[in-house]
Amino acid sequence: MTSREQLHDMRQQAHKMGIEGNSKMTESQLKNAMKMAGKGMKPQDAKEQAKR
């Protein structure tokens, strides 16, 4: 799987977790947001926190 495919899969997984509108997030921002959401933070709050 190419890194482009992996990033696409990561974006889909984030969307399923409730992190919507993630197309402009970097890979590291996505990872951080998904990690925070996985620990119980609200998905959109995790997205905003990761983008800072």
C-alpha positions in Angstrom: 0.0 0.0 0.0 1.4 3.4 -0.9 1.6 6.2 1.6 -1.2 8.0 -0.4 -3.5 5.0 0.1 -2.5 4.8 3.8 -3.4 8.5 4.2 -6.7 7.9 2.5 -7.5 5.0 4.7 -6.5 7.1 7.8 -8.8 9.9 6.7 -11.7 7.4 6.3 -11.0 5.9 9.7 -11.0 9.4 11.2 -14.3 10.2 9.6 -15.8 7.0 11.0 -14.6 8.1 14.5 -16.5 11.4 14.0 -13.5 13.6 13.0 -15.2 15.2 10.0 -13.7 17.7 7.5 -10.2 16.3 7.9 -9.1 16.7 4.3 -6.7 19.5 5.0 -5.2 17.9 8.1 -1.7 16.5 7.9 -0.9 12.9 8.7 0.5 13.8 12.1 -2.5 16.0 12.9 -4.8 13.1 12.0 -2.8 10.6 14.1 -3.0 13.0 17.1 -6.7 13.7 16.7 -7.5 10.0 16.4 -5.4 9.2 19.4 -7.2 11.9 21.5 -10.6 10.7 20.3 -9.7 7.2 21.1 -8.9 8.2 24.7 -12.4 9.7 25.1 -12.1 13.3 23.8 -15.0 14.5 21.6 -14.0 14.0 18.0 -14.4 17.6 16.9 -12.5 18.8 20.0 -9.7 16.4 19.2 -9.6 17.7 15.7 -9.3 21.3 16.8 -6.7 20.5 19.5 -4.6 18.5 16.9 -4.7 21.4 14.5 -3.1 23.8 17.0 
